[in-house]
């Protein structure tokens, strides 16, 4: 169990900047026989780019992840709104577990591949929204409607705000129309993206499922940067360690924050070094 602290997660004080050099903060992670690391991809393991296809890992960062892959004391799962296959190809480490589409897809190496059951009604509704919005998004510079099969994402990062607003409103209205008809759809607002997905699955539920089934008493650590990671922070609240990635602290239920992916790798390297010192 995590030692109790005066500050409660999610308090008005906000998260605490993770003190990498404070050995007291590392104690729960070092005392645990095993650790289960859940790491978000975009904005956490890699900087967010104008287009998702531009995201990649430097050789140095990849070596850090490869060290984790062979460490006997840790299990790693990469969590993303992307499809599992896309995340696995980008990370390139077969022994990692992968959670995709905000918890709708799960791939555990040598164990199971799992896809959240979605009704024909939901699939048809998603395709209807796609057809409805394809016209409004077509020809608008900087806007990209991505069909991920079980989710639809409207990317806005490169668009002018005024032009993007009209397309977003069309997208939201199309989704609301289906929701009013009783179709179980949920809207997610991320960093310069609006996404619609089936209800009933999220990162928090997927993380909890993996941790309970494969964690075997491991101490869970979740690191993520987006609003969609809040369900995971909440699911592990006071059970492990939760870290938000943000330039400055914001309202969150995470315990700590780091400012960028560079600090995430400093955290990971420090964790590897401290575990090695303990073993030695």
Residue pairs with C-beta under 8 A, 6 or more apart in sequence:
1 239
2 28
2 238
2 239
2 240
2 241
3 27
3 28
7 13
7 16
9 15
9 233
9 237
9 238
9 242
9 253
9 254
9 255
10 237
10 251
10 252
10 253
10 254
14 249
14 250
14 251
14 252
14 257
15 243
15 244
15 249
15 252
15 254
15 255
15 256
15 257
16 255
16 256
16 257
17 249
17 256
17 257
17 258
17 259
18 25
18 243
18 256
18 257
18 258
18 263
18 267
19 25
20 263
20 266
20 267
20 270
23 274
26 270
26 271
26 274
28 219
28 240
28 241
29 35
29 219
29 221
29 241
29 271
29 274
30 274
30 275
30 278
31 219
32 218
32 219
33 73
33 217
33 218
34 73
34 74
34 75
34 215
34 216
34 217
34 218
34 219
35 73
35 74
35 75
35 218
35 219
35 220
35 221
35 271
36 74
36 75
36 76
36 77
36 210
36 211
36 214
36 215
36 218
36 219
36 220
36 221
36 240
37 68
37 74
37 75
37 76
37 77
37 221
37 223
38 77
38 79
38 99
38 207
38 210
38 211
38 220
38 221
38 222
38 223
38 224
38 232
39 45
39 76
39 77
39 78
39 79
39 223
39 224
39 264
40 78
40 79
40 80
40 223
40 224
40 225
40 226
40 229
40 245
41 55
41 78
41 79
41 80
41 82
41 87
41 90
41 91
42 48
42 52
42 55
42 80
42 81
42 82
42 225
42 226
43 191
43 224
43 225
43 226
43 245
43 261
44 223
44 224
44 225
44 245
44 261
44 264
45 57
45 61
45 65
45 78
45 91
45 261
45 264
46 55
46 56
46 57
46 61
46 261
47 55
47 260
47 261
48 55
48 157
48 191
49 55
50 157
50 158
51 144
51 155
51 157
51 158
52 82
52 146
52 155
55 90
56 90
57 65
57 90
57 91
60 265
61 261
61 265
62 92
64 265
64 268
64 269
64 272
65 76
65 91
65 93
65 96
65 268
66 93
67 272
68 74
68 76
68 268
68 272
69 76
69 93
69 95
69 96
71 272
71 275
73 275
73 279
74 275
75 97
75 214
75 215
75 218
76 93
76 95
76 96
76 97
77 96
77 97
77 98
77 99
77 207
77 210
78 87
78 91
78 96
78 97
78 98
78 99
79 99
79 203
79 206
79 207
79 222
79 224
79 229
79 232
80 87
80 98
80 99
80 100
81 100
81 101
81 102
81 151
81 153
81 188
81 190
81 195
81 226
81 228
82 90
82 100
82 101
82 148
83 100
83 101
83 105
83 148
83 149
84 98
84 99
84 100
84 101
84 105
84 106
84 107
84 113
85 100
86 100
87 98
87 100
88 94
88 96
88 98
88 107
91 98
94 109
95 109
96 109
97 106
97 107
97 108
97 109
97 210
97 214
98 105
98 106
98 107
99 105
99 106
99 107
99 203
99 206
99 207
99 210
100 106
100 107
101 148
101 149
101 150
101 151
101 197
102 151
102 188
102 195
102 197
102 201
102 202
102 203
102 228
103 116
103 201
103 202
103 203
103 204
103 205
103 206
103 207
104 115
104 116
104 118
104 150
104 151
104 197
104 198
104 201
105 114
105 115
105 116
105 150
106 112
106 113
106 114
106 115
106 206
106 209
106 210
107 113
107 114
108 114
108 210
108 214
111 214
115 150
116 150
116 198
116 200
116 201
118 150
118 198
121 183
122 183
122 184
122 185
122 198
123 150
125 178
125 183
125 185
126 150
126 151
126 152
126 185
126 196
128 174
128 178
129 152
129 171
129 174
129 175
129 178
129 196
130 145
130 147
130 152
132 170
132 174
133 145
133 152
133 154
133 167
133 170
133 171
133 174
134 145
136 166
136 167
136 170
136 171
137 143
137 144
137 145
137 154
137 167
137 171
140 159
140 163
140 164
140 167
141 158
141 159
141 160
141 163
142 156
142 157
142 158
142 159
142 160
142 163
142 164
143 154
143 155
143 156
143 158
143 159
143 163
143 164
143 167
144 154
144 155
145 152
145 153
145 154
145 155
146 152
146 153
146 154
146 155
150 197
150 198
151 195
151 196
151 197
151 198
152 195
152 196
153 193
153 194
153 195
154 167
154 168
154 171
154 193
154 194
154 195
155 192
155 193
156 164
156 167
156 168
156 192
156 193
156 194
157 191
157 192
157 193
159 167
168 194
171 194
171 196
172 187
172 194
175 185
175 187
175 196
178 185
179 185
184 198
184 199
184 200
185 196
185 197
185 198
185 199
186 196
186 197
186 198
186 199
187 194
187 195
187 196
188 194
188 195
188 196
188 197
188 227
188 228
189 195
189 227
190 226
190 227
190 228
191 225
191 226
202 228
202 231
203 224
203 228
203 229
203 231
203 232
204 230
204 231
204 232
204 233
204 234
204 235
205 231
205 235
207 220
207 222
207 232
207 235
207 236
208 235
208 236
211 218
211 220
211 236
219 240
219 241
220 236
220 239
220 240
220 241
221 240
221 241
221 242
221 243
222 229
222 232
222 233
222 236
222 240
222 241
222 242
222 243
223 242
223 243
223 245
223 258
223 264
223 267
224 232
224 233
224 243
224 244
224 245
225 244
225 245
225 246
229 244
230 252
230 253
230 254
232 242
233 242
233 244
233 252
233 253
233 254
234 253
236 242
237 253
241 255
241 256
242 253
242 254
242 255
242 256
243 254
243 255
243 256
243 257
243 258
243 267
244 250
244 252
244 254
244 256
244 257
244 258
245 257
245 258
245 259
245 260
245 261
245 263
245 264
246 252
246 257
246 259
247 259
247 260
248 259
249 257
258 264
258 266
258 267
